[in-house]
Amino acid sequence: MKHLILGNGPAGVVAAETLRRAAPGDEIVLVGNEDAPPYSRMAIPYLLEGHIDEPGTYLRKSAGHFAGLAIRELRGRAVALDVAKREALFADGHFESYDRLLIATGSHPVRPPIPGIDLPQVHTCWTLEDARAIAALAGPGARVLQLGAGFIGCIIMESLAKRGVQLTVVEMGDRLVPRMMTTEAGGMIKRWVEKQGVRVVTSAGVQRIDPGAGAPLAATLSTGETLACDLLIVAAGVAPNVSFLDNTPVHVAKGVLVDDRMQTSVPGIYAAGDVAEAPDLFTGAHLVAAIQPNAADQARVAALNMAGQAARMKGVLAINVLDSMGMISSSFGEWQGVAGGDGVERADEANGRYISLQFQDDVLVGATAIGLTEHVGALRGLIQSRTRLGQWKARLKETPTRFVEAYVACQRPHS
């Protein structure tokens, strides 16, 4: 049996290692398309800060790790798939056959159609190559404009600030991280970041980028303001890498649609990680949950099924944990609330604390928190286990910070 894994990020690596344990005699080919060993994109901010070097980003530190597991590494980019012949065509013209295929191709950064976005001082922050380019331009005093303050944008803000740049962040939404934070929570993060010396412009975008007179770039905002900058970083979101699946029977929506075994619409083809669109824990609707722990869980399930073992995902739980220049925030599940549900919200901005809980009947289905890091896993536990809270719902609506007590009490029988 030959297993072909397209993508050598966290999902691909975990899948390859799981397959080796589950199928000791099978052939495994792990494909990556970058000029680097398998690495974690989430480590790039630490690289920019100087806390680690490039090898510090590698997912497996020992030389020869994959060779020692008899996992063949291949450099290449899949451009087409023939599901009838069970072959993948690569950009260099060669074909690779498979018996089982895992699509773990991840995502790519979105570059909005802004005039001038291809100028040489405009970069995304997604790859090691991007990090090298940013480091070369983001020296002390450099004028840096960051387009986007979503998850990726907020992660890299601190590393840029620590490099001593003059940072301005422009976000189309009315708050920071609008796709993972409530209005109040996103506003708190914005005000915190501004106190750290970052200029933030919300409800605005970049209309065009031109070569500057006194600087490499001149960016014109939708507000009419023009900013001189030495570097413009595009952090406007990502999209799954699925173009090679055009003209195949593999069903694709936003990502590759999979069932609870991580199998696609084509038997023998699986998907995991940022590219996979899997059923939600609560609604059953498909969603892309692009976080590393989720990628690892999906990869294990996919690999076990590829090896002929029965494994299933209980459902994807949206989880986001973010460090925005020292302010730790998190959101879980249906953090924005559900139709027919109710919730509670409390804010203590002076002490950097915030919590929002969302309920459906007496089940906690979503939560948002800032500054409550010590026991935040209890929130995830209550949501993921779909625990019926009973009388604890009323207590949480009165004092939502008692979620740890609720978690402990609801684990005991007859509490």
VENHU-V796009 format. One line per field, one symbol per residue. burial: + if it has 9 or more other C-alpha atoms within 8 Angstrom, else -. A space follows every 50 residues. Layout:
# VENHU-V796009
burial = ???
This chain:
# VENHU-V796009
burial = -+++++++++++++++++++-----+++++++-----++++-+++++++- -+---+++------+++---+++-++++++++---++++++-----++++ ++++++++++---+--+---++++++-+-++-+++-+++--+++++++++ +++++++++++-++++++++++++++++-++++-++++++-+++---+-+ ++++++++++-+--++++++++-----++++++++++-++++-++--+-+ +---+++++++++++--++++++++++++++----+++++++-+++-+++ +++++++---+-+-++++++-+++--+++++++++-++--+++++----- -+++++++++-+++++++++++-----+++++++-++-+---+-+++--+ -+++-++--+-----
